[in-house]
Amino acid sequence: MTNILVYVPVPAASPSKSQRELLTLAARLGEVSVVLGTSPDAIADEEARAGLSAWGASGFYSADATNGLVAPDAALLAAAAKESGATLILLPNDIQGREVAARAGVKLDAGVITDAIDIDVDLVVSKSVLAGSYTVRVKATRGPALVTVKPNSVQLPAQEPAAVAAAPLRVLEPGESGAVATVTGSEARTASGRPELTEARFVVAGGRGVDGDFGPVEDLADALGAAIGASRAATDAGWIDHGAQVGQTGKTVSPQLYISAGISGAIQQKAGMQSSTYIVAVNKDPDAPVFEIADLGIVGDLATVLPQAAAEIRRRKG
């Protein structure tokens, strides 16, 4: 049976949606072990390991905690791959996951594939390319394949799995990780109560057209239970935190519904959201590029259209 590793940098008693997707995909392909992060906050307690075990993890690898960023995790991942004889390593398709994959790939002399949306039993990977315009099938030709998987790409089971005891934990000595960046301080981010942007089923994004007022975007997002995204123009203007940026230099999202409000839809923005299942665009400019990829285009003022949509959604819910 194929041995598969899944990288979970920060486990919790209830695994996140993207972690559940990675474990579901891995369990479909072979025997699953989880490699935990090495930061002090990421060393899972038994409850957290039990939560991951319920989703298919049959064992865990960890190492002594460190304040180092990325490099120690990559060293541990490489050590776990050698120890387990893994032929496939799955990671989240975020900034940390891609960097850990790249560093571990160098240590293992292995192929790295990003932006995956599916993997078959022969370990052939389907992935999005050219800003989501095409889907190609690729396969690593050397070493264990390190694959980062886009959120919302894996269908989760209809029912939650039954609770199980935590699988065994094995502590490894990962060896020299090289020069590392360290955490010198941290500050808790205020919780918005909205879904995490990269994992959300629905996203409402605002751009230059909001003219500094994200109120209509936030109102519609709250009516839908959606996450809030933004274009680079909006984040650079200081209208919203840079963590909300969607695009080539921001986050990549693949929600079931993406509502673009006041965003022109330049190629940099398309790169971050073009693989969304359904795209709705609201823009005053009928020639905006976003209408070329939108499933539904509304030519109008977002300050009028979004509140009307939010009101109608609340009416139907109520």
DOLO-199034 format. One record per residue (C-alpha): residue in three letters; x, y, z; residue number from 1. Coordinates in Angstrom, 3 decimals, m for minus. Layout:
N
- code|east|north|up|pos
- ALA|X|Y|Z|NUM
...
This chain:
318
- code|east|north|up|pos
- MET|0.000|0.000|0.000|1
- THR|1.153|3.543|m0.780|2
- ASN|2.553|5.379|2.256|3
- ILE|1.364|8.986|2.361|4
- LEU|2.374|11.870|4.606|5
- VAL|0.131|14.849|5.311|6
- TYR|1.693|18.043|6.679|7
- VAL|m0.423|19.667|9.398|8
- PRO|1.481|22.674|10.772|9
- VAL|m1.035|23.662|13.481|10
- PRO|m3.378|20.876|14.611|11
- ALA|m6.449|21.439|16.772|12
- ALA|m9.075|19.266|18.435|13
- SER|m11.319|19.899|15.448|14
- PRO|m9.321|19.771|12.174|15
- SER|m9.827|22.672|9.781|16
- LYS|m11.678|22.145|6.518|17
- SER|m8.483|22.155|4.449|18
- GLN|m6.886|19.629|6.821|19
- ARG|m9.939|17.370|6.545|20
- GLU|m9.720|17.610|2.757|21
- LEU|m6.032|16.643|2.739|22
- LEU|m6.682|13.666|5.018|23
- THR|m9.717|12.557|2.975|24
- LEU|m7.700|12.663|m0.241|25
- ALA|m4.760|10.840|1.361|26
- ALA|m6.971|8.101|2.846|27
- ARG|m8.412|7.507|m0.612|28
- LEU|m4.928|6.749|m1.930|29
- GLY|m3.134|4.812|0.791|30
- GLU|m1.910|4.557|4.396|31
- VAL|m1.825|8.002|6.043|32
- SER|0.580|9.469|8.590|33
- VAL|0.620|13.087|9.718|34
- VAL|3.709|15.266|10.143|35
- LEU|3.090|17.951|12.759|36
- GLY|4.677|21.389|12.793|37
- THR|7.627|22.033|15.093|38
- SER|6.600|25.373|16.602|39
- PRO|5.626|25.259|20.323|40
- ASP|1.977|25.927|19.420|41
- ALA|1.909|23.120|16.844|42
- ILE|2.955|20.157|19.011|43
- ALA|m0.412|18.453|19.226|44
- ASP|m1.921|17.209|22.435|45
- GLU|m3.735|13.877|22.501|46
- GLU|m7.123|15.466|21.815|47
- ALA|m5.819|17.129|18.664|48
- ARG|m4.218|13.891|17.469|49
- ALA|m7.478|12.048|18.121|50
- GLY|m9.324|14.553|15.940|51
- LEU|m6.882|13.956|13.080|52
- SER|m6.941|10.194|13.654|53
- ALA|m10.717|10.150|13.148|54
- TRP|m10.090|11.531|9.656|55
- GLY|m7.671|8.771|8.713|56
- ALA|m4.306|9.444|10.354|57
- SER|m2.761|6.136|11.453|58
- GLY|0.378|7.663|12.963|59
- PHE|2.146|10.940|13.693|60
- TYR|5.662|12.310|13.376|61
- SER|6.962|15.204|15.409|62
- ALA|10.187|16.666|16.784|63
- ASP|11.273|18.837|19.660|64
- ALA|9.579|22.229|19.552|65
- THR|11.463|25.162|18.052|66
- ASN|10.813|28.844|17.434|67
- GLY|12.274|28.586|13.946|68
- LEU|10.034|29.244|10.965|69
- VAL|9.614|26.877|7.992|70
- ALA|13.121|25.361|7.888|71
- PRO|12.684|23.046|10.924|72
- ASP|9.336|21.835|9.547|73
- ALA|10.943|21.094|6.170|74
- ALA|13.737|19.149|7.871|75
- LEU|11.204|17.140|9.889|76
- LEU|9.107|16.448|6.796|77
- ALA|12.167|15.158|4.940|78
- ALA|13.171|12.965|7.905|79
- ALA|9.626|11.562|8.169|80
- ALA|9.593|10.800|4.429|81
- LYS|12.818|8.804|4.733|82
- GLU|11.620|7.038|7.879|83
- SER|8.229|6.057|6.435|84
- GLY|9.245|5.393|2.842|85
- ALA|6.443|7.713|1.719|86
- THR|5.832|8.062|m2.006|87
- LEU|3.446|11.023|m1.685|88
- ILE|3.454|14.039|0.636|89
- LEU|0.419|16.342|0.761|90
- LEU|0.608|19.923|2.014|91
- PRO|m1.765|22.909|2.127|92
- ASN|m1.552|25.202|m0.882|93
- ASP|m0.726|28.299|1.159|94
- ILE|2.461|30.332|1.543|95
- GLN|3.835|28.152|4.329|96
- GLY|2.867|24.874|2.669|97
- ARG|4.516|25.819|m0.624|98
- GLU|7.726|26.978|1.058|99
- VAL|7.970|23.861|3.237|100
- ALA|7.381|21.722|0.126|101
- ALA|10.157|23.528|m1.767|102
- ARG|12.692|23.190|1.062|103
- ALA|11.821|19.540|1.701|104
- GLY|11.986|18.874|m2.036|105
- VAL|15.599|20.044|m2.095|106
- LYS|16.481|17.808|0.864|107
- LEU|14.795|14.791|m0.736|108
- ASP|15.824|15.533|m4.335|109
- ALA|12.117|15.204|m5.106|110
- GLY|9.554|16.778|m7.403|111
- VAL|7.205|19.495|m6.126|112
- ILE|3.757|20.112|m7.632|113
- THR|1.608|23.067|m6.548|114
- ASP|m2.026|24.083|m7.114|115
- ALA|m3.272|20.476|m7.253|116
- ILE|m6.994|19.837|m7.455|117
- ASP|m6.965|16.025|m7.610|118
- ILE|m4.667|12.984|m7.509|119
- ASP|m5.408|9.546|m8.949|120
- VAL|m4.284|6.150|m7.686|121
- ASP|m1.249|6.229|m9.973|122
- LEU|m0.196|9.491|m8.281|123
- VAL|m0.901|11.521|m11.420|124
- VAL|m1.810|15.022|m10.287|125
- SER|m4.411|17.301|m11.850|126
- LYS|m3.542|20.975|m11.356|127
- SER|m4.601|24.415|m12.487|128
- VAL|m2.250|26.457|m14.677|129
- LEU|m2.228|29.858|m16.383|130
- ALA|m4.406|31.536|m13.754|131
- GLY|m6.858|28.654|m13.760|132
- SER|m7.446|28.787|m17.509|133
- TYR|m6.354|25.156|m18.021|134
- THR|m6.157|21.919|m16.050|135
- VAL|m3.176|19.663|m16.753|136
- ARG|m2.116|16.207|m15.516|137
- VAL|1.438|15.858|m14.242|138
- LYS|3.572|13.377|m12.312|139
- ALA|6.781|13.746|m10.333|140
- THR|9.579|11.641|m11.823|141
- ARG|11.987|11.537|m8.872|142
- GLY|11.693|11.138|m5.128|143
- PRO|8.442|11.218|m3.179|144
- ALA|6.058|13.686|m4.830|145
- LEU|5.403|16.773|m2.691|146
- VAL|1.984|18.117|m3.678|147
- THR|0.194|21.208|m2.375|148
- VAL|m3.581|20.879|m2.706|149
- LYS|m5.924|23.812|m3.271|150
- PRO|m8.740|24.221|m0.721|151
- ASN|m12.273|23.199|m1.746|152
- SER|m10.896|20.665|m4.250|153
- VAL|m11.846|17.507|m2.311|154
- GLN|m15.392|16.352|m1.646|155
- LEU|m15.768|15.597|2.057|156
- PRO|m17.973|12.726|3.275|157
- ALA|m21.561|13.610|4.124|158
- GLN|m21.174|12.444|7.723|159
- GLU|m18.507|13.213|10.300|160
- PRO|m16.367|10.162|11.141|161
- ALA|m16.776|8.435|14.484|162
- ALA|m14.417|9.417|17.298|163
- VAL|m11.347|7.218|17.744|164
- ALA|m8.332|7.099|20.021|165
- ALA|m5.251|9.054|19.026|166
- ALA|m2.845|7.167|16.759|167
- PRO|0.746|6.656|17.979|168
- LEU|3.198|9.551|17.948|169
- ARG|6.826|9.084|16.937|170
- VAL|9.393|11.770|17.780|171
- LEU|12.174|12.110|15.223|172
- GLU|15.524|13.861|15.162|173
- PRO|15.261|15.864|11.921|174
- GLY|18.905|16.871|11.829|175
- GLU|20.345|20.177|10.668|176
- SER|17.700|22.507|9.267|177
- GLY|20.032|25.292|8.176|178
- ALA|19.642|28.990|8.861|179
- VAL|16.203|29.807|10.235|180
- ALA|14.053|32.846|10.872|181
- THR|12.718|32.996|14.418|182
- VAL|9.604|34.446|15.994|183
- THR|10.428|37.509|18.093|184
- GLY|6.859|38.397|19.036|185
- SER|3.240|37.831|18.140|186
- GLU|m0.056|39.632|18.464|187
- ALA|m3.484|38.009|18.358|188
- ARG|m5.647|39.060|15.427|189
- THR|m9.160|40.184|16.217|190
- ALA|m11.592|37.439|15.260|191
- SER|m14.176|38.558|12.696|192
- GLY|m16.460|35.556|13.073|193
- ARG|m16.281|35.036|9.305|194
- PRO|m14.826|31.948|7.592|195
- GLU|m11.135|31.749|6.741|196
- LEU|m10.694|33.261|3.271|197
- THR|m8.852|30.361|1.638|198
- GLU|m11.319|27.773|2.987|199
- ALA|m14.624|29.617|2.566|200
- ARG|m17.420|28.223|0.402|201
- PHE|m18.541|31.782|m0.385|202
- VAL|m16.370|34.878|m0.881|203
- VAL|m17.416|38.496|m1.432|204
- ALA|m14.523|40.646|m2.657|205
- GLY|m14.275|44.405|m3.072|206
- GLY|m11.889|46.498|m5.127|207
- ARG|m11.183|50.039|m6.178|208
- GLY|m14.890|50.544|m6.854|209
- VAL|m15.804|50.461|m3.152|210
- ASP|m14.048|53.851|m2.886|211
- GLY|m12.928|53.192|0.667|212
- ASP|m16.258|51.868|1.977|213
- PHE|m16.334|48.099|2.509|214
- GLY|m19.694|48.369|4.309|215
- PRO|m21.801|46.937|1.424|216
- VAL|m19.267|44.134|0.905|217
- GLU|m19.287|43.245|4.616|218
- ASP|m23.087|43.378|4.781|219
- LEU|m23.508|40.958|1.875|220
- ALA|m20.770|38.685|3.246|221
- ASP|m22.534|38.502|6.609|222
- ALA|m25.868|37.740|4.942|223
- LEU|m24.254|34.856|3.019|224
- GLY|m21.939|33.640|5.777|225
- ALA|m19.071|34.449|3.425|226
- ALA|m15.446|35.474|3.789|227
- ILE|m14.282|38.894|2.607|228
- GLY|m11.647|39.321|m0.075|229
- ALA|m10.128|42.330|m1.780|230
- SER|m8.061|43.419|m4.750|231
- ARG|m4.530|44.707|m4.343|232
- ALA|m5.723|48.235|m5.074|233
- ALA|m8.038|48.092|m2.062|234
- THR|m5.426|46.675|0.314|235
- ASP|m2.692|49.058|m0.884|236
- ALA|m5.069|51.965|m0.266|237
- GLY|m5.401|50.828|3.352|238
- TRP|m9.148|50.193|3.101|239
- ILE|m8.756|46.619|4.357|240
- ASP|m6.025|44.396|5.775|241
- HIS|m3.525|42.878|3.320|242
- GLY|m4.553|39.428|4.555|243
- ALA|m7.738|39.811|2.489|244
- GLN|m5.907|40.253|m0.808|245
- VAL|m6.872|37.783|m3.537|246
- GLY|m4.699|37.499|m6.620|247
- GLN|m1.313|36.681|m8.044|248
- THR|0.513|38.371|m5.159|249
- GLY|m2.162|37.515|m2.591|250
- LYS|m4.195|34.469|m1.683|251
- THR|m5.643|31.917|m4.064|252
- VAL|m9.263|30.957|m3.405|253
- SER|m11.548|28.340|m4.946|254
- PRO|m14.980|28.905|m3.381|255
- GLN|m18.262|27.612|m4.704|256
- LEU|m19.365|31.244|m5.131|257
- TYR|m17.134|34.279|m5.680|258
- ILE|m18.768|37.705|m5.844|259
- SER|m16.520|40.369|m7.330|260
- ALA|m17.659|43.910|m6.508|261
- GLY|m15.968|46.943|m7.994|262
- ILE|m12.964|44.944|m9.246|263
- SER|m11.888|45.357|m12.860|264
- GLY|m10.639|41.782|m13.130|265
- ALA|m7.085|42.269|m14.381|266
- ILE|m5.043|39.103|m14.897|267
- GLN|m3.398|39.460|m11.471|268
- GLN|m6.823|39.277|m9.781|269
- LYS|m8.017|36.432|m12.021|270
- ALA|m4.999|34.361|m10.992|271
- GLY|m6.342|34.173|m7.450|272
- MET|m10.012|33.376|m8.078|273
- GLN|m10.569|32.069|m11.609|274
- SER|m11.029|28.472|m10.442|275
- SER|m14.091|29.431|m8.373|276
- THR|m17.099|27.251|m9.214|277
- TYR|m19.437|30.197|m9.869|278
- ILE|m18.414|33.837|m10.357|279
- VAL|m20.733|36.836|m10.059|280
- ALA|m19.347|40.249|m11.048|281
- VAL|m20.758|43.672|m10.160|282
- ASN|m19.141|46.628|m11.910|283
- LYS|m20.256|49.985|m13.332|284
- ASP|m17.982|49.533|m16.355|285
- PRO|m19.640|47.217|m18.925|286
- ASP|m16.213|46.612|m20.514|287
- ALA|m14.500|45.457|m17.306|288
- PRO|m12.352|42.348|m17.979|289
- VAL|m13.997|40.506|m15.071|290
- PHE|m17.149|40.053|m17.174|291
- GLU|m15.164|37.789|m19.522|292
- ILE|m14.949|35.074|m16.851|293
- ALA|m18.109|35.819|m14.857|294
- ASP|m21.011|33.358|m14.922|295
- LEU|m23.311|36.272|m14.091|296
- GLY|m22.440|39.917|m14.742|297
- ILE|m24.316|42.872|m13.271|298
- VAL|m23.585|46.322|m14.680|299
- GLY|m24.426|48.649|m11.828|300
- ASP|m23.324|50.518|m8.724|301
- LEU|m22.203|48.082|m6.016|302
- ALA|m23.488|50.514|m3.354|303
- THR|m26.978|49.839|m4.718|304
- VAL|m26.703|46.221|m5.909|305
- LEU|m25.034|44.649|m2.855|306
- PRO|m27.492|45.984|m0.218|307
- GLN|m30.403|44.807|m2.373|308
- ALA|m28.852|41.341|m2.653|309
- ALA|m28.189|41.200|1.101|310
- ALA|m31.756|42.237|1.895|311
- GLU|m33.199|39.596|m0.442|312
- ILE|m30.988|36.866|1.022|313
- ARG|m32.086|37.765|4.557|314
- ARG|m35.744|37.852|3.455|315
- ARG|m35.493|34.349|1.999|316
- LYS|m33.675|33.046|5.053|317
- GLY|m36.219|34.554|7.414|318
